[in-house]
Amino acid sequence: MNRKDYLAYIKLIRPGLNIQANNRGSEENVKIKIILPLLQSLGWDVLNDMRFEVLGADIVIYYEGNPVIIVETKSWDDIIDNQNHLNQCLEYCLKLKTPWIIISTGQDTAFYCAWMNPDNLALTEPIDKFSLAELQEDKGEEIMGRLSLFFGKENYLKNNSARNNIIAKLLDKESLENEKKRFQEKGLGYKSKIKSARLTDPEFFIHAGQHTDEIKEALLLLYDEIGKLQELDSNIRVRHRSKEIGIDYFLKTALRKKKIGMFGVYPSDGHISFSFVGWEKLGVSEETLLKFKRFPRKVESKKRAEEVINLLKSAIREIRH
């Protein structure tokens, strides 16, 4: 897919039809329907150039074996310049030793350079920012041109001085060199901090603390109650992934135990998710599956958190294996 093809394709995207807000699945929709085609139109190959879930980052683009661009997708109704999101991206930059970031909700997309402030990315303005509506309208070609300058694969085949010159204009030349040096030094010092791509309990609490008191209280309640769900069935285990804490079911088969996803809590975004495929395999009723499908994905109150836990308890009691 080239740039012209992508612009024709992106005009077909209909929010509410192709991507639904207030749905945890919207993040995957954004990634698959908007971001991956965009990266392909910039010359990057899904099989050879992209890796997924690298040290927590959604997509990392590699060139000549080295990470060069970090791509982070968020839910359709999320906010790009959330302080927590941006400094999460900065953490990925320091781990992977590359300053270039694309962050997108599908509805809005921005790109940043960690050279601008390797201490706190949230204190910087994006190098560029655009909306899906702008991309679908007459500004599409202009936006794609700017994206190509910064992130087109062809620009990684040569020394991209134009890109660096733009950053130098945002910072004076001396400051840019100092910030690049600081970024490199912080990246080297970050090696010792990379222990696991799994979300730890303290990290969960930090992410929860970024929200309002009401949402924080709801997330902490879910955190506490998830562990107690193991008491209902000895085959349930708490899991830790890069962005969530949730539960899996270890289904005993003739050959081995098979791990089946059940539920997850994402403290950074204040979302929850249900594994419909997993619950189907566990034999719960169609009525329960429908309740999972209709349940709001945003954790907005303690009452909603309690409703989630009660729904999970009821579903666990239905498990047939």
C-alpha atoms as a printed R data frame, in Angstrom:
    type eleno elety resid chain resno       x       y      z
1   ATOM     1    CA   MET     A     1   0.000   0.000  0.000
2   ATOM     2    CA   ASN     A     2   1.455   3.370 -1.036
3   ATOM     3    CA   ARG     A     3   0.534   6.822  0.258
4   ATOM     4    CA   LYS     A     4  -2.116   7.390 -2.410
5   ATOM     5    CA   ASP     A     5  -3.731   4.025 -1.681
6   ATOM     6    CA   TYR     A     6  -3.726   4.734  2.041
7   ATOM     7    CA   LEU     A     7  -5.441   8.095  1.627
8   ATOM     8    CA   ALA     A     8  -8.120   6.448 -0.502
9   ATOM     9    CA   TYR     A     9  -8.496   3.672  2.076
10  ATOM    10    CA   ILE     A    10  -8.615   5.935  5.141
11  ATOM    11    CA   LYS     A    11 -11.567   7.855  3.689
12  ATOM    12    CA   LEU     A    12 -13.596   4.657  4.013
13  ATOM    13    CA   ILE     A    13 -13.189   4.532  7.817
14  ATOM    14    CA   ARG     A    14 -16.463   5.362  9.547
15  ATOM    15    CA   PRO     A    15 -16.248   6.004 13.320
16  ATOM    16    CA   GLY     A    16 -19.070   4.249 15.124
17  ATOM    17    CA   LEU     A    17 -19.298   1.663 12.360
18  ATOM    18    CA   ASN     A    18 -15.711   0.481 11.798
19  ATOM    19    CA   ILE     A    19 -14.416   1.591 15.201
20  ATOM    20    CA   GLN     A    20 -16.582   1.895 18.299
21  ATOM    21    CA   ALA     A    21 -15.787   4.158 21.222
22  ATOM    22    CA   ASN     A    22 -16.107   3.011 24.845
23  ATOM    23    CA   ASN     A    23 -14.922  -0.442 23.860
24  ATOM    24    CA   ARG     A    24 -11.625  -2.004 24.898
25  ATOM    25    CA   GLY     A    25 -11.440  -3.638 21.491
26  ATOM    26    CA   SER     A    26 -11.233  -0.220 19.878
27  ATOM    27    CA   GLU     A    27  -7.481  -0.170 20.628
28  ATOM    28    CA   GLU     A    28  -6.919  -3.255 18.475
29  ATOM    29    CA   ASN     A    29  -9.229  -1.793 15.824
30  ATOM    30    CA   VAL     A    30  -7.133   1.379 15.762
31  ATOM    31    CA   LYS     A    31  -3.964  -0.661 15.427
32  ATOM    32    CA   ILE     A    32  -5.221  -2.987 12.698
33  ATOM    33    CA   LYS     A    33  -7.459  -0.675 10.661
34  ATOM    34    CA   ILE     A    34  -5.571   2.632 10.884
35  ATOM    35    CA   ILE     A    35  -2.004   2.342 12.172
36  ATOM    36    CA   LEU     A    36  -0.686  -0.803 10.467
37  ATOM    37    CA   PRO     A    37  -1.881   0.373  7.013
38  ATOM    38    CA   LEU     A    38  -0.333   3.777  7.738
39  ATOM    39    CA   LEU     A    39   3.047   2.240  8.572
40  ATOM    40    CA   GLN     A    40   2.873   0.075  5.459
41  ATOM    41    CA   SER     A    41   2.149   3.155  3.334
42  ATOM    42    CA   LEU     A    42   5.348   4.667  4.757
43  ATOM    43    CA   GLY     A    43   7.295   1.701  3.414
44  ATOM    44    CA   TRP     A    44   7.538  -0.562  6.471
45  ATOM    45    CA   ASP     A    45   6.830  -4.270  6.157
46  ATOM    46    CA   VAL     A    46   4.745  -6.024  8.816
47  ATOM    47    CA   LEU     A    47   6.743  -9.257  8.667
48  ATOM    48    CA   ASN     A    48  10.272  -7.936  8.342
49  ATOM    49    CA   ASP     A    49  10.287  -4.491  9.946
50  ATOM    50    CA   MET     A    50   7.766  -4.611 12.798
51  ATOM    51    CA   ARG     A    51   7.782  -6.362 16.131
52  ATOM    52    CA   PHE     A    52   4.903  -6.323 18.585
53  ATOM    53    CA   GLU     A    53   4.781  -6.006 22.389
54  ATOM    54    CA   VAL     A    54   8.498  -5.295 22.741
55  ATOM    55    CA   LEU     A    55   9.271  -4.469 26.398
56  ATOM    56    CA   GLY     A    56   5.699  -3.240 26.672
57  ATOM    57    CA   ALA     A    57   5.605  -1.078 23.532
58  ATOM    58    CA   ASP     A    58   2.749  -1.913 21.145
59  ATOM    59    CA   ILE     A    59   4.763  -1.766 17.909
60  ATOM    60    CA   VAL     A    60   8.480  -1.216 17.390
61  ATOM    61    CA   ILE     A    61   9.864  -0.625 13.907
62  ATOM    62    CA   TYR     A    62  13.345  -1.953 13.262
63  ATOM    63    CA   TYR     A    63  15.860  -0.889 10.639
64  ATOM    64    CA   GLU     A    64  19.067  -2.855 10.083
65  ATOM    65    CA   GLY     A    65  18.389  -4.748 13.306
66  ATOM    66    CA   ASN     A    66  17.972  -1.662 15.477
67  ATOM    67    CA   PRO     A    67  14.756  -0.170 16.910
68  ATOM    68    CA   VAL     A    68  14.068   3.181 15.230
69  ATOM    69    CA   ILE     A    69  10.405   4.069 15.877
70  ATOM    70    CA   ILE     A    70   8.058   3.295 18.759
71  ATOM    71    CA   VAL     A    71   4.341   3.206 17.917
72  ATOM    72    CA   GLU     A    72   1.807   3.268 20.727
73  ATOM    73    CA   THR     A    73  -1.920   2.830 20.093
74  ATOM    74    CA   LYS     A    74  -4.631   3.882 22.510
75  ATOM    75    CA   SER     A    75  -8.385   3.466 22.610
76  ATOM    76    CA   TRP     A    76 -10.500   5.612 20.297
77  ATOM    77    CA   ASP     A    77 -11.875   7.792 23.110
78  ATOM    78    CA   ASP     A    78  -8.557   8.167 24.947
79  ATOM    79    CA   ILE     A    79  -6.507  11.376 25.230
80  ATOM    80    CA   ILE     A    80  -3.112  11.442 23.521
81  ATOM    81    CA   ASP     A    81  -1.346  14.015 25.692
82  ATOM    82    CA   ASN     A    82  -2.157  12.233 28.933
83  ATOM    83    CA   GLN     A    83   0.947  12.663 31.106
84  ATOM    84    CA   ASN     A    84   1.034   9.003 32.007
85  ATOM    85    CA   HIS     A    85   0.831   7.884 28.364
86  ATOM    86    CA   LEU     A    86   3.652  10.181 27.266
87  ATOM    87    CA   ASN     A    87   6.056   9.216 30.016
88  ATOM    88    CA   GLN     A    88   5.202   5.569 29.422
89  ATOM    89    CA   CYS     A    89   6.383   6.178 25.851
90  ATOM    90    CA   LEU     A    90   9.509   7.915 27.180
91  ATOM    91    CA   GLU     A    91  10.250   4.788 29.205
92  ATOM    92    CA   TYR     A    92  10.044   2.701 26.022
93  ATOM    93    CA   CYS     A    93  12.388   5.159 24.291
94  ATOM    94    CA   LEU     A    94  14.985   4.850 27.029
95  ATOM    95    CA   LYS     A    95  14.725   1.065 27.083
96  ATOM    96    CA   LEU     A    96  14.995   0.730 23.313
97  ATOM    97    CA   LYS     A    97  17.445   3.620 22.744
98  ATOM    98    CA   THR     A    98  15.399   5.442 20.101
99  ATOM    99    CA   PRO     A    99  13.791   8.909 20.503
100 ATOM   100    CA   TRP     A   100  11.049   8.683 17.860
101 ATOM   101    CA   ILE     A   101   7.458   8.069 18.925
102 ATOM   102    CA   ILE     A   102   4.081   7.870 17.180
103 ATOM   103    CA   ILE     A   103   1.082   7.753 19.527
104 ATOM   104    CA   SER     A   104  -2.435   7.402 18.174
105 ATOM   105    CA   THR     A   105  -6.026   6.868 19.238
106 ATOM   106    CA   GLY     A   106  -7.031   6.641 15.576
107 ATOM   107    CA   GLN     A   107  -9.122   9.721 16.156
108 ATOM   108    CA   ASP     A   108  -5.986  11.779 16.899
109 ATOM   109    CA   THR     A   109  -2.339  11.052 16.125
110 ATOM   110    CA   ALA     A   110   0.807  12.847 17.268
111 ATOM   111    CA   PHE     A   111   4.508  12.263 17.037
112 ATOM   112    CA   TYR     A   112   7.170  13.193 19.522
113 ATOM   113    CA   CYS     A   113  10.938  13.128 19.867
114 ATOM   114    CA   ALA     A   114  12.399  12.220 23.262
115 ATOM   115    CA   TRP     A   115  15.381  14.486 22.559
116 ATOM   116    CA   MET     A   116  13.032  17.362 23.363
117 ATOM   117    CA   ASN     A   117  12.978  16.441 27.037
118 ATOM   118    CA   PRO     A   118  14.455  13.094 28.098
119 ATOM   119    CA   ASP     A   119  13.302  13.719 31.675
120 ATOM   120    CA   ASN     A   120   9.590  14.380 31.125
121 ATOM   121    CA   LEU     A   121   8.007  14.029 27.691
122 ATOM   122    CA   ALA     A   122   4.716  15.407 29.030
123 ATOM   123    CA   LEU     A   123   6.328  18.860 29.289
124 ATOM   124    CA   THR     A   124   6.899  19.013 25.526
125 ATOM   125    CA   GLU     A   125   4.624  19.785 22.610
126 ATOM   126    CA   PRO     A   126   4.273  17.194 19.824
127 ATOM   127    CA   ILE     A   127   6.364  17.759 16.737
128 ATOM   128    CA   ASP     A   128   3.169  17.337 14.781
129 ATOM   129    CA   LYS     A   129  -0.429  16.377 15.466
130 ATOM   130    CA   PHE     A   130  -3.407  15.658 13.222
131 ATOM   131    CA   SER     A   131  -6.888  14.169 13.379
132 ATOM   132    CA   LEU     A   132  -8.501  11.419 11.349
133 ATOM   133    CA   ALA     A   133 -10.892  14.020  9.948
134 ATOM   134    CA   GLU     A   134  -7.954  16.107  8.661
135 ATOM   135    CA   LEU     A   135  -6.359  13.016  7.146
136 ATOM   136    CA   GLN     A   136  -9.610  12.159  5.386
137 ATOM   137    CA   GLU     A   137  -9.995  15.686  3.992
138 ATOM   138    CA   ASP     A   138  -7.852  17.862  1.755
139 ATOM   139    CA   LYS     A   139  -4.968  17.988  4.249
140 ATOM   140    CA   GLY     A   140  -4.285  14.274  3.805
141 ATOM   141    CA   GLU     A   141  -1.502  14.585  1.238
142 ATOM   142    CA   GLU     A   142   0.252  17.296  3.239
143 ATOM   143    CA   ILE     A   143   0.059  15.239  6.443
144 ATOM   144    CA   MET     A   144   1.412  12.149  4.698
145 ATOM   145    CA   GLY     A   145   4.309  14.231  3.399
146 ATOM   146    CA   ARG     A   146   5.262  15.291  6.921
147 ATOM   147    CA   LEU     A   147   4.922  11.742  8.190
148 ATOM   148    CA   SER     A   148   7.108  10.481  5.363
149 ATOM   149    CA   LEU     A   149   9.810  13.005  6.222
150 ATOM   150    CA   PHE     A   150  10.014  11.788  9.793
151 ATOM   151    CA   PHE     A   151   9.037   8.148  9.538
152 ATOM   152    CA   GLY     A   152   9.162   7.005  5.898
153 ATOM   153    CA   LYS     A   153  11.451   4.022  5.408
154 ATOM   154    CA   GLU     A   154  13.158   5.706  2.481
155 ATOM   155    CA   ASN     A   155  14.449   8.361  4.892
156 ATOM   156    CA   TYR     A   156  16.192   5.691  6.943
157 ATOM   157    CA   LEU     A   157  18.149   4.701  3.856
158 ATOM   158    CA   LYS     A   158  19.988   8.011  4.050
159 ATOM   159    CA   ASN     A   159  21.085  10.521  6.635
160 ATOM   160    CA   ASN     A   160  17.885  12.377  7.457
161 ATOM   161    CA   SER     A   161  19.314  15.839  8.117
162 ATOM   162    CA   ALA     A   162  15.989  17.541  7.314
163 ATOM   163    CA   ARG     A   163  14.307  15.783 10.209
164 ATOM   164    CA   ASN     A   164  17.074  16.743 12.630
165 ATOM   165    CA   ASN     A   165  17.006  20.333 11.371
166 ATOM   166    CA   ILE     A   166  13.335  20.603 12.336
167 ATOM   167    CA   ILE     A   167  14.146  19.443 15.856
168 ATOM   168    CA   ALA     A   168  17.086  21.870 15.964
169 ATOM   169    CA   LYS     A   169  14.688  24.734 15.194
170 ATOM   170    CA   LEU     A   170  12.518  23.759 18.144
171 ATOM   171    CA   LEU     A   171  15.635  23.703 20.314
172 ATOM   172    CA   ASP     A   172  18.732  25.732 19.497
173 ATOM   173    CA   LYS     A   173  21.547  23.630 18.076
174 ATOM   174    CA   GLU     A   174  23.555  23.564 21.298
175 ATOM   175    CA   SER     A   175  20.533  22.526 23.340
176 ATOM   176    CA   LEU     A   176  19.694  19.778 20.863
177 ATOM   177    CA   GLU     A   177  23.176  18.297 21.124
178 ATOM   178    CA   ASN     A   178  22.989  18.472 24.910
179 ATOM   179    CA   GLU     A   179  19.562  16.832 24.976
180 ATOM   180    CA   LYS     A   180  20.699  14.082 22.593
181 ATOM   181    CA   LYS     A   181  23.641  13.420 24.860
182 ATOM   182    CA   ARG     A   182  21.420  13.379 27.960
183 ATOM   183    CA   PHE     A   183  19.017  10.999 26.223
184 ATOM   184    CA   GLN     A   184  21.867   8.632 25.351
185 ATOM   185    CA   GLU     A   185  23.242   8.763 28.900
186 ATOM   186    CA   LYS     A   186  19.816   8.128 30.453
187 ATOM   187    CA   GLY     A   187  19.261   5.252 28.035
188 ATOM   188    CA   LEU     A   188  22.537   3.620 29.069
189 ATOM   189    CA   GLY     A   189  21.634   4.046 32.709
190 ATOM   190    CA   TYR     A   190  18.227   2.530 32.092
191 ATOM   191    CA   LYS     A   191  19.629  -0.918 31.325
192 ATOM   192    CA   SER     A   192  19.703  -1.920 34.955
193 ATOM   193    CA   LYS     A   193  16.029  -1.025 35.351
194 ATOM   194    CA   ILE     A   194  14.773  -3.440 32.693
195 ATOM   195    CA   LYS     A   195  13.815  -6.503 34.691
196 ATOM   196    CA   SER     A   196  10.562  -7.604 33.159
197 ATOM   197    CA   ALA     A   197   7.968  -6.554 30.620
198 ATOM   198    CA   ARG     A   198   5.289  -7.524 33.139
199 ATOM   199    CA   LEU     A   199   3.265  -4.918 35.015
200 ATOM   200    CA   THR     A   200   4.237  -5.111 38.676
201 ATOM   201    CA   ASP     A   201   1.929  -4.459 41.626
202 ATOM   202    CA   PRO     A   202   3.627  -1.130 42.525
203 ATOM   203    CA   GLU     A   203   3.339  -0.023 38.880
204 ATOM   204    CA   PHE     A   204  -0.366  -0.857 38.945
205 ATOM   205    CA   PHE     A   205  -0.816   1.423 41.969
206 ATOM   206    CA   ILE     A   206   1.155   4.240 40.291
207 ATOM   207    CA   HIS     A   207  -0.977   4.045 37.137
208 ATOM   208    CA   ALA     A   208  -4.176   3.921 39.182
209 ATOM   209    CA   GLY     A   209  -3.048   7.025 41.057
210 ATOM   210    CA   GLN     A   210  -2.990   9.033 37.815
211 ATOM   211    CA   HIS     A   211  -6.795   8.995 37.655
212 ATOM   212    CA   THR     A   212  -9.491  10.753 39.650
213 ATOM   213    CA   ASP     A   213 -10.102   9.463 43.178
214 ATOM   214    CA   GLU     A   214 -13.286   7.721 42.034
215 ATOM   215    CA   ILE     A   215 -11.577   5.802 39.226
216 ATOM   216    CA   LYS     A   216  -8.531   5.089 41.395
217 ATOM   217    CA   GLU     A   217 -10.776   3.578 44.087
218 ATOM   218    CA   ALA     A   218 -12.508   1.423 41.467
219 ATOM   219    CA   LEU     A   219  -9.210   0.156 40.019
220 ATOM   220    CA   LEU     A   220  -7.837  -0.702 43.461
221 ATOM   221    CA   LEU     A   221 -11.027  -2.580 44.297
222 ATOM   222    CA   LEU     A   222 -10.669  -4.616 41.107
223 ATOM   223    CA   TYR     A   223  -7.026  -5.293 41.978
224 ATOM   224    CA   ASP     A   224  -8.012  -6.640 45.405
225 ATOM   225    CA   GLU     A   225 -10.955  -8.700 44.175
226 ATOM   226    CA   ILE     A   226  -9.141 -10.319 41.227
227 ATOM   227    CA   GLY     A   227  -6.908 -12.249 43.615
228 ATOM   228    CA   LYS     A   228  -9.920 -13.514 45.561
229 ATOM   229    CA   LEU     A   229 -11.464 -15.021 42.415
230 ATOM   230    CA   GLN     A   230  -8.874 -17.821 42.682
231 ATOM   231    CA   GLU     A   231 -10.748 -19.031 45.767
232 ATOM   232    CA   LEU     A   232 -13.773 -19.873 43.594
233 ATOM   233    CA   ASP     A   233 -11.859 -22.266 41.336
234 ATOM   234    CA   SER     A   234  -8.386 -23.716 41.896
235 ATOM   235    CA   ASN     A   235  -7.686 -23.576 38.152
236 ATOM   236    CA   ILE     A   236  -7.790 -19.739 38.096
237 ATOM   237    CA   ARG     A   237  -4.465 -17.874 38.266
238 ATOM   238    CA   VAL     A   238  -3.657 -14.168 38.426
239 ATOM   239    CA   ARG     A   239  -1.549 -13.005 35.459
240 ATOM   240    CA   HIS     A   240   0.694  -9.983 34.928
241 ATOM   241    CA   ARG     A   241   1.258  -8.648 31.406
242 ATOM   242    CA   SER     A   242   2.961  -5.507 30.175
243 ATOM   243    CA   LYS     A   243  -0.119  -3.306 30.579
244 ATOM   244    CA   GLU     A   244  -2.602  -5.277 32.629
245 ATOM   245    CA   ILE     A   245  -3.276  -7.534 35.561
246 ATOM   246    CA   GLY     A   246  -5.925 -10.169 35.010
247 ATOM   247    CA   ILE     A   247  -6.905 -13.800 35.368
248 ATOM   248    CA   ASP     A   248  -6.370 -16.945 33.297
249 ATOM   249    CA   TYR     A   249  -7.922 -20.390 33.538
250 ATOM   250    CA   PHE     A   250  -5.688 -23.470 33.363
251 ATOM   251    CA   LEU     A   251  -7.802 -26.085 31.634
252 ATOM   252    CA   LYS     A   252  -6.620 -29.629 32.163
253 ATOM   253    CA   THR     A   253  -6.429 -31.687 28.973
254 ATOM   254    CA   ALA     A   254  -5.180 -35.189 28.290
255 ATOM   255    CA   LEU     A   255  -1.679 -33.937 27.452
256 ATOM   256    CA   ARG     A   256  -1.165 -30.748 29.444
257 ATOM   257    CA   LYS     A   257  -2.775 -27.735 31.048
258 ATOM   258    CA   LYS     A   258  -4.058 -25.189 28.550
259 ATOM   259    CA   LYS     A   259  -4.069 -21.532 29.583
260 ATOM   260    CA   ILE     A   260  -7.238 -19.625 28.668
261 ATOM   261    CA   GLY     A   261  -7.583 -15.864 29.052
262 ATOM   262    CA   MET     A   262 -10.549 -14.624 31.070
263 ATOM   263    CA   PHE     A   263 -10.341 -10.996 32.153
264 ATOM   264    CA   GLY     A   264  -7.930  -8.075 32.451
265 ATOM   265    CA   VAL     A   265  -7.657  -4.646 34.103
266 ATOM   266    CA   TYR     A   266  -5.612  -1.909 32.399
267 ATOM   267    CA   PRO     A   267  -4.776   0.706 35.055
268 ATOM   268    CA   SER     A   268  -3.066   3.122 32.685
269 ATOM   269    CA   ASP     A   269  -6.209   3.664 30.606
270 ATOM   270    CA   GLY     A   270  -8.763   2.721 33.249
271 ATOM   271    CA   HIS     A   271 -10.158  -0.052 31.035
272 ATOM   272    CA   ILE     A   272 -11.224  -3.643 31.507
273 ATOM   273    CA   SER     A   273 -11.469  -6.450 28.963
274 ATOM   274    CA   PHE     A   274 -13.199  -9.814 28.734
275 ATOM   275    CA   SER     A   275 -11.870 -12.685 26.633
276 ATOM   276    CA   PHE     A   276 -14.994 -13.787 24.754
277 ATOM   277    CA   VAL     A   277 -13.171 -16.686 23.088
278 ATOM   278    CA   GLY     A   278 -11.854 -17.852 26.445
279 ATOM   279    CA   TRP     A   279 -15.230 -17.783 28.154
280 ATOM   280    CA   GLU     A   280 -16.793 -19.621 25.203
281 ATOM   281    CA   LYS     A   281 -14.221 -22.381 25.614
282 ATOM   282    CA   LEU     A   282 -15.096 -22.559 29.301
283 ATOM   283    CA   GLY     A   283 -18.731 -23.235 28.419
284 ATOM   284    CA   VAL     A   284 -20.540 -20.280 29.988
285 ATOM   285    CA   SER     A   285 -24.035 -19.426 28.776
286 ATOM   286    CA   GLU     A   286 -24.908 -17.236 25.813
287 ATOM   287    CA   GLU     A   287 -26.648 -14.901 28.238
288 ATOM   288    CA   THR     A   288 -23.415 -14.380 30.169
289 ATOM   289    CA   LEU     A   289 -21.418 -13.845 26.982
290 ATOM   290    CA   LEU     A   290 -23.931 -11.191 25.981
291 ATOM   291    CA   LYS     A   291 -23.520  -9.491 29.352
292 ATOM   292    CA   PHE     A   292 -19.745  -9.419 28.823
293 ATOM   293    CA   LYS     A   293 -20.212  -7.912 25.385
294 ATOM   294    CA   ARG     A   294 -22.546  -5.185 26.617
295 ATOM   295    CA   PHE     A   295 -20.629  -4.310 29.758
296 ATOM   296    CA   PRO     A   296 -18.953  -0.835 29.612
297 ATOM   297    CA   ARG     A   297 -15.179  -0.978 29.259
298 ATOM   298    CA   LYS     A   298 -14.366   2.189 31.191
299 ATOM   299    CA   VAL     A   299 -13.877   1.801 34.946
300 ATOM   300    CA   GLU     A   300 -15.694   4.926 36.105
301 ATOM   301    CA   SER     A   301 -16.831   4.147 39.663
302 ATOM   302    CA   LYS     A   302 -16.611   1.743 42.567
303 ATOM   303    CA   LYS     A   303 -20.178   0.645 41.798
304 ATOM   304    CA   ARG     A   304 -19.154  -0.403 38.298
305 ATOM   305    CA   ALA     A   305 -16.149  -2.277 39.669
306 ATOM   306    CA   GLU     A   306 -18.444  -4.160 42.035
307 ATOM   307    CA   GLU     A   307 -20.733  -5.014 39.120
308 ATOM   308    CA   VAL     A   308 -17.758  -6.403 37.195
309 ATOM   309    CA   ILE     A   309 -16.711  -8.623 40.091
310 ATOM   310    CA   ASN     A   310 -20.243  -9.928 40.591
311 ATOM   311    CA   LEU     A   311 -20.520 -10.707 36.880
312 ATOM   312    CA   LEU     A   312 -17.196 -12.573 36.956
313 ATOM   313    CA   LYS     A   313 -18.202 -14.570 40.021
314 ATOM   314    CA   SER     A   314 -21.463 -15.576 38.369
315 ATOM   315    CA   ALA     A   315 -19.640 -16.574 35.156
316 ATOM   316    CA   ILE     A   316 -17.047 -18.637 37.055
317 ATOM   317    CA   ARG     A   317 -19.836 -20.645 38.640
318 ATOM   318    CA   GLU     A   318 -21.073 -21.533 35.143
319 ATOM   319    CA   ILE     A   319 -17.733 -22.966 33.973
320 ATOM   320    CA   ARG     A   320 -18.039 -26.506 32.593
321 ATOM   321    CA   HIS     A   321 -14.842 -28.484 32.015
